[in-house]
Amino acid sequence: MAGSALESEREHLGSLLEALQRCVYFLDASERRVSWPLRAEELEARKKDVDLFESLAAVNERFAKLQDTLGASMRHAALLAGESAETFLKVLAFFEKVGILESMEQWQVARAARNLAAHDYELEYAGIAEHFNQLHELAPTLYQEAERLLGFCREQLHIEPVRGDFGEEFRAAVNRARGQGHE
């Protein structure tokens, strides 16, 4: 019985890793529909451009989903690696120590931006531009952390995404982010 419970947990992590790749794919696709960096004047001039603001709404949602999925994947991977996942700070500390996260502080900066994405109803176009430009600057770090987590799960836990349907697109998105000078 314990063996089947462990296998179920391993399959769950494989599903989370698949979802992680899918999140990167869709955030990258949404970001490519926007001309970066955004400027307040452009946003104000296009304030009724449904396509632009739908793309920005998708960036908001998909950034938040990516960070949430990355967090859930890290927590689950830590448990399967036998690490303490009693608090999320312990999970973050472990993954910083093993080189998955650049830093806990960087994660918290992205989390704060994610929370603003979910709750900010900014009406000043300069603030809107600043918010989305920050998400755009932070996204490549999340992509690379996802890539490193996938490597950790493959090498240390011998767990891969369940289907691999988004593997090629995931790698392309990570490579594109690196090519844009985001490190």
C-alpha positions as CSV (number, residue, x, y, z in Angstrom):
1,M,0.0,0.0,0.0
2,A,2.8,2.4,0.9
3,G,4.4,1.8,-2.5
4,S,1.3,2.7,-4.4
5,A,0.9,5.9,-2.3
6,L,4.5,6.8,-3.2
7,E,3.9,6.1,-6.8
8,S,0.8,8.3,-6.7
9,E,2.8,11.1,-5.2
10,R,5.5,10.7,-8.0
11,E,2.7,10.8,-10.6
12,H,1.3,13.9,-9.0
13,L,4.7,15.6,-9.3
14,G,5.0,14.5,-12.9
15,S,1.6,16.2,-13.5
16,L,2.8,19.4,-11.8
17,L,5.9,19.4,-14.0
18,E,3.8,19.0,-17.1
19,A,1.6,21.9,-15.9
20,L,4.8,24.0,-15.2
21,Q,5.9,23.5,-18.8
22,R,2.4,24.4,-20.0
23,C,2.4,27.6,-17.9
24,V,5.7,28.8,-19.3
25,Y,4.4,28.0,-22.9
26,F,1.3,30.1,-22.4
27,L,2.9,33.0,-20.6
28,D,5.6,33.2,-23.3
29,A,2.9,33.1,-26.0
30,S,1.0,35.9,-24.3
31,E,4.1,38.0,-23.8
32,R,5.0,37.7,-27.5
33,R,1.7,39.4,-28.4
34,V,2.9,42.6,-26.7
35,S,5.6,45.1,-27.8
36,W,8.0,45.6,-24.9
37,P,8.7,47.7,-23.1
38,L,5.3,49.3,-22.6
39,R,5.1,53.1,-22.3
40,A,2.4,55.1,-20.5
41,E,1.7,57.2,-23.6
42,E,1.1,54.2,-25.8
43,L,-1.2,52.6,-23.2
44,E,-3.2,55.8,-22.9
45,A,-3.4,56.2,-26.7
46,R,-4.6,52.5,-26.9
47,K,-6.8,52.6,-23.8
48,K,-9.8,51.0,-25.7
49,D,-7.7,48.4,-27.6
50,V,-9.4,45.2,-26.5
51,D,-6.7,43.0,-28.0
52,L,-3.9,44.7,-26.2
53,F,-5.6,44.7,-22.8
54,E,-6.8,41.1,-23.2
55,S,-3.2,40.2,-23.9
56,L,-2.1,42.1,-20.8
57,A,-4.8,40.4,-18.7
58,A,-3.5,37.1,-20.0
59,V,0.1,38.1,-19.0
60,N,-1.2,38.9,-15.5
61,E,-3.1,35.7,-15.1
62,R,-0.4,33.5,-16.6
63,F,2.4,35.0,-14.6
64,A,0.4,34.3,-11.4
65,K,-0.4,30.8,-12.5
66,L,3.3,30.1,-13.4
67,Q,4.5,31.2,-10.0
68,D,1.8,29.3,-8.2
69,T,2.5,26.1,-10.2
70,L,6.3,26.5,-9.6
71,G,5.7,26.9,-5.9
72,A,3.4,23.8,-5.7
73,S,6.0,21.8,-7.8
74,M,8.8,22.9,-5.4
75,R,6.8,22.0,-2.3
76,H,6.0,18.6,-3.7
77,A,9.5,17.9,-5.0
78,A,10.9,18.9,-1.6
79,L,8.6,16.4,0.1
80,L,9.7,13.6,-2.3
81,A,13.3,14.5,-1.7
82,G,12.8,14.0,2.0
83,E,13.2,17.7,2.8
84,S,11.1,19.7,5.3
85,A,8.2,21.4,3.6
86,E,6.7,22.4,7.0
87,T,6.7,26.0,5.8
88,F,7.1,27.4,2.4
89,L,10.1,29.4,3.6
90,K,11.8,26.1,4.3
91,V,11.0,25.0,0.8
92,L,12.4,28.2,-0.7
93,A,15.5,27.9,1.5
94,F,16.2,24.4,0.3
95,F,15.7,25.3,-3.4
96,E,17.9,28.4,-3.0
97,K,20.6,26.2,-1.4
98,V,20.6,23.6,-4.2
99,G,20.6,26.4,-6.9
100,I,17.1,26.1,-8.3
101,L,16.2,29.6,-7.1
102,E,18.4,32.6,-7.7
103,S,17.5,33.8,-4.2
104,M,14.6,33.8,-1.8
105,E,14.5,37.6,-2.1
106,Q,14.1,37.3,-5.9
107,W,11.2,34.9,-5.4
108,Q,9.5,37.3,-2.9
109,V,9.9,40.2,-5.4
110,A,8.2,38.1,-8.0
111,R,5.5,37.1,-5.5
112,A,4.9,40.7,-4.7
113,A,4.5,41.5,-8.4
114,R,2.2,38.5,-8.7
115,N,0.0,39.7,-5.9
116,L,-0.2,43.2,-7.5
117,A,-1.2,41.4,-10.7
118,A,-4.1,39.9,-8.9
119,H,-5.2,42.9,-6.9
120,D,-4.0,46.1,-8.5
121,Y,-6.6,48.2,-10.3
122,E,-4.2,50.9,-11.4
123,L,-5.7,53.7,-13.4
124,E,-2.5,55.7,-14.1
125,Y,-1.0,54.5,-17.3
126,A,2.5,55.0,-16.0
127,G,1.8,52.6,-13.2
128,I,0.2,50.1,-15.5
129,A,3.2,50.2,-17.8
130,E,5.6,49.9,-14.9
131,H,3.7,46.9,-13.5
132,F,3.7,45.0,-16.8
133,N,7.3,45.8,-17.6
134,Q,8.2,44.4,-14.2
135,L,6.3,41.2,-14.9
136,H,8.1,41.0,-18.3
137,E,11.5,41.4,-16.6
138,L,10.7,38.8,-14.0
139,A,9.2,36.1,-16.2
140,P,12.6,34.9,-17.6
141,T,13.8,34.2,-14.1
142,L,10.7,32.1,-13.4
143,Y,11.3,30.2,-16.7
144,Q,14.9,29.5,-15.7
145,E,13.9,28.4,-12.2
146,A,11.3,26.1,-13.8
147,E,14.0,24.7,-16.0
148,R,16.4,24.1,-13.1
149,L,13.6,22.5,-11.1
150,L,12.8,20.1,-14.0
151,G,16.5,19.2,-14.1
152,F,16.5,18.5,-10.3
153,C,13.4,16.3,-10.5
154,R,14.9,14.4,-13.5
155,E,18.3,13.9,-11.9
156,Q,17.5,13.6,-8.2
157,L,14.0,12.1,-8.2
158,H,13.9,10.5,-11.6
159,I,10.6,12.2,-12.3
160,E,9.7,13.8,-15.6
161,P,6.6,15.6,-16.9
162,V,3.9,13.0,-17.3
163,R,3.4,13.5,-21.1
164,G,6.1,15.8,-22.3
165,D,3.6,17.5,-24.6
166,F,5.1,21.0,-23.9
167,G,8.8,20.0,-23.6
168,E,9.9,21.4,-26.9
169,E,7.9,24.6,-26.6
170,F,9.1,25.0,-23.0
171,R,12.8,24.8,-24.0
172,A,12.2,27.3,-26.9
173,A,10.6,29.8,-24.4
174,V,13.5,29.5,-22.0
175,N,16.0,29.9,-24.8
176,R,14.0,32.9,-26.2
177,A,14.1,34.5,-22.7
178,R,17.9,34.0,-22.5
179,G,18.3,35.5,-26.0
180,Q,16.5,38.7,-25.1
181,G,19.2,39.4,-22.6
182,H,17.3,38.3,-19.5
183,E,19.5,36.3,-17.3
